[in-house]
Amino acid sequence: MKKYFFHLLFIFSFAISNAQPNLAYEALIAEASLLHLQKDYKNAIPKLEKAFSIQQPDALNAYKAAGIYSLDENKTKAFQYLNLSLDKGWTEADQLLIDPYFDFIRNNYSEEWKVAAQKARLKEQEYEKTLQLPELRKQINAMGIADQKIRYSKIQTSDPAHLKELQQKINDLDFKNLSTAKEILKNYGWPKISEIGKDGAHNFWLIVQHADQDILFQKAALHEMDKLKGTKELDMENYAFLYDRVQCNLNYKQLYGTQVNWTQNGKASSFRGIIKENETDKRRNKFGLLPLKIYALNYGFKYTIPTALEASKKDKEDTESTLNLINEAKKNYETKEFQKVYDNYNNASMILGGMTSTQNFEAAELFAKIYNKTNEVQYRSIALDFLSLNHLRGDLNLKKLLSNTAFQKFYSENRWKDLFANL
């Protein structure tokens, strides 16, 4: 059964105005953003300069440019774009003060840095006065900074022992942030932009986006976001990301194309499965999001949106592949080739949007029967995986489950008890 692991990603945010975006500019910015995260400033700078010759940067892209020029040890350009970013509305002073991209100008030009830092603080104080819940914003932004800081440390090291240590710290921090985020959602619903600002709302979304260990919470957060759709109180890019994240976590196909496939070397290769993929850009456009071919450049791969015929063919192939694997697994069960049953169902479960909830339950029942015959733990475990997925989808029928005698040997298992504790 597929496990729900996700690589950390720095999420690329774009300030899209109501005006039609200049796609040539956005493509260059997307390519520069990837190089920015890779600290490849030598190749990022020409793309930025070309982009800025087409269109002046907003606060976010001016901030990125400042960081890139600092990496290039270009003091003049770094401070020029940092001041431009602040003038255009960059509001995260705390993020600026710890951002490692600014180490060069921070450590070598202390007086100029103090002036810029003070300017950032004053700008932020002015911004806070416009918000209804500035203290909540501070709390959330601190969580977001901690989240990104430790993940940044992880991608900067290749030592296995250190990586393991950092991953445990990430897990611990995610659990802590999740607990706090649950309280915030309970007390405030999804925090509004007028309450905590766009940066606070973005950072709250970031914490929820990384809460893959609690998909029910992600669903609850998405439900709260739904209440704000159509208003200026919600960042629709954040909504699209979380919607797709939840869909993929439930093994459905995504809608907006925000989730990508990752290779073992940590690079993105393609988009994860998308419903009616040929219509994705239309859906993205309604939210003010850039076309997928531009968005793909942030992850370093090229993309062409399929035709309606190509998308339909792909959806049909996924359905047929899933059904073929399931049918083969059932044949393997009749011949008592239980490991092949496991392998075929496992492969079927890896096809995003492939297995229905009915098929999940049938698989769970089949593996329960195999476990009853063999007492091999892997079959009990995968049966519970399928049941857990249906539970997360909201498709687990308690009466049907309890009336099925195949699961009687599961009653003493903690994961079984956990299922019922949450029903």
WOBEL-V337316 format. One record per backbone hydrogen bond with DSSP energy under -1.0 kcal/mol. NH is the residue of the N-H (numbers start at 1). CO is the residue of the C=O. If there is no record, write none. Layout:
nh={NH & NH}
co={CO & CO}
//
This chain:
nh={5 & 16 & 26 & 27 & 28 & 29 & 30 & 31 & 32 & 33 & 34 & 35 & 36 & 37 & 38 & 39 & 40 & 41 & 44 & 45 & 48 & 49 & 50 & 51 & 52 & 54 & 55 & 62 & 63 & 64 & 65 & 66 & 67 & 68 & 69 & 70 & 71 & 72 & 73 & 74 & 78 & 79 & 80 & 81 & 82 & 83 & 84 & 85 & 86 & 87 & 88 & 89 & 90 & 93 & 96 & 97 & 99 & 102 & 103 & 106 & 107 & 108 & 109 & 113 & 114 & 115 & 116 & 117 & 118 & 119 & 120 & 121 & 122 & 123 & 124 & 125 & 126 & 127 & 128 & 129 & 130 & 131 & 132 & 133 & 137 & 138 & 139 & 140 & 141 & 142 & 143 & 144 & 145 & 146 & 147 & 148 & 149 & 150 & 151 & 152 & 153 & 154 & 155 & 157 & 163 & 164 & 165 & 166 & 167 & 168 & 169 & 170 & 171 & 172 & 173 & 174 & 175 & 176 & 177 & 178 & 179 & 180 & 181 & 182 & 183 & 184 & 185 & 186 & 187 & 188 & 189 & 193 & 195 & 196 & 197 & 201 & 202 & 203 & 204 & 205 & 206 & 207 & 208 & 209 & 210 & 211 & 214 & 218 & 219 & 220 & 221 & 222 & 223 & 224 & 225 & 226 & 228 & 231 & 239 & 240 & 241 & 242 & 243 & 244 & 245 & 246 & 247 & 248 & 249 & 250 & 251 & 252 & 254 & 261 & 263 & 266 & 269 & 272 & 275 & 279 & 280 & 283 & 284 & 285 & 286 & 287 & 288 & 289 & 294 & 295 & 296 & 298 & 299 & 301 & 311 & 312 & 313 & 314 & 315 & 316 & 317 & 318 & 319 & 320 & 321 & 322 & 323 & 324 & 325 & 326 & 327 & 328 & 329 & 330 & 331 & 332 & 333 & 334 & 335 & 336 & 337 & 338 & 341 & 342 & 343 & 344 & 345 & 346 & 347 & 348 & 349 & 351 & 353 & 354 & 360 & 361 & 362 & 363 & 364 & 365 & 366 & 367 & 368 & 369 & 370 & 371 & 372 & 373 & 374 & 375 & 379 & 381 & 382 & 383 & 384 & 385 & 386 & 387 & 388 & 389 & 390 & 391 & 392 & 393 & 395 & 401 & 402 & 403 & 404 & 407 & 408 & 410 & 411 & 413 & 417 & 418 & 419 & 420 & 421 & 422}
co={3 & 14 & 22 & 23 & 24 & 25 & 26 & 27 & 28 & 29 & 30 & 31 & 32 & 33 & 34 & 36 & 35 & 39 & 40 & 41 & 44 & 45 & 46 & 47 & 48 & 51 & 51 & 58 & 59 & 60 & 61 & 62 & 63 & 64 & 65 & 66 & 67 & 68 & 70 & 69 & 74 & 75 & 76 & 77 & 78 & 79 & 80 & 81 & 82 & 83 & 84 & 86 & 85 & 91 & 92 & 93 & 95 & 99 & 100 & 102 & 103 & 104 & 105 & 109 & 110 & 111 & 112 & 113 & 114 & 115 & 116 & 117 & 118 & 119 & 120 & 121 & 122 & 123 & 124 & 125 & 127 & 128 & 194 & 195 & 133 & 134 & 135 & 136 & 137 & 138 & 139 & 140 & 141 & 142 & 143 & 144 & 145 & 146 & 147 & 148 & 149 & 150 & 151 & 154 & 159 & 160 & 161 & 162 & 163 & 164 & 165 & 166 & 167 & 168 & 169 & 170 & 171 & 172 & 173 & 174 & 175 & 176 & 177 & 178 & 179 & 180 & 181 & 182 & 183 & 184 & 185 & 233 & 192 & 192 & 193 & 197 & 198 & 199 & 200 & 201 & 202 & 203 & 204 & 205 & 206 & 208 & 211 & 214 & 215 & 216 & 217 & 218 & 219 & 220 & 221 & 222 & 225 & 228 & 235 & 236 & 237 & 238 & 239 & 240 & 241 & 242 & 243 & 244 & 245 & 246 & 248 & 247 & 273 & 270 & 267 & 263 & 261 & 259 & 254 & 276 & 277 & 279 & 280 & 281 & 282 & 284 & 285 & 284 & 291 & 291 & 292 & 295 & 296 & 296 & 307 & 308 & 309 & 310 & 311 & 312 & 313 & 314 & 315 & 316 & 317 & 318 & 319 & 320 & 321 & 322 & 323 & 324 & 325 & 326 & 327 & 328 & 329 & 330 & 331 & 333 & 332 & 336 & 337 & 338 & 339 & 340 & 341 & 342 & 343 & 344 & 345 & 348 & 251 & 351 & 356 & 357 & 358 & 359 & 360 & 361 & 362 & 363 & 364 & 365 & 366 & 367 & 368 & 369 & 370 & 371 & 376 & 377 & 378 & 379 & 380 & 381 & 382 & 383 & 384 & 385 & 386 & 387 & 388 & 389 & 390 & 397 & 398 & 399 & 401 & 404 & 405 & 407 & 408 & 410 & 413 & 414 & 415 & 416 & 417 & 418}
//
